[in-house]
Amino acid sequence: MGTLEKKLKELNIEYIKATVEEGGIRVDQLFFHDPDGNMIELCNCDNLPVIPLPLNAFQSYSLTDRNVRRQQQFQAQKFEHPVQI
């Protein structure tokens, strides 16, 4: 994190530093804005333990996925049954 802070200072980029600690795991974070105003977070997330996903996690899908599938079905129906003008 020190190297990242040094580079941000060299580039004269304002940033905020934070630390999150839970269950004995500590993660350091740096937050700053890119030229478009989007907030960027850099962290030493390699400190976080990797928790395997259950097998059935791959069978479910999010609401966004469902909406995309509905849109694809709608588009397919438009081409199957075009409107005559």
Buried (B, 14 or more C-beta within 10 A) or exposed (E): EEEBBEEBEEEEBEBEEEEEEEEEEEBBBBBBEEEEEEEEEBBBEEEEEEEEEEEEEEEEEEEEEEEEEEEEEEEEEEEEEEEEE
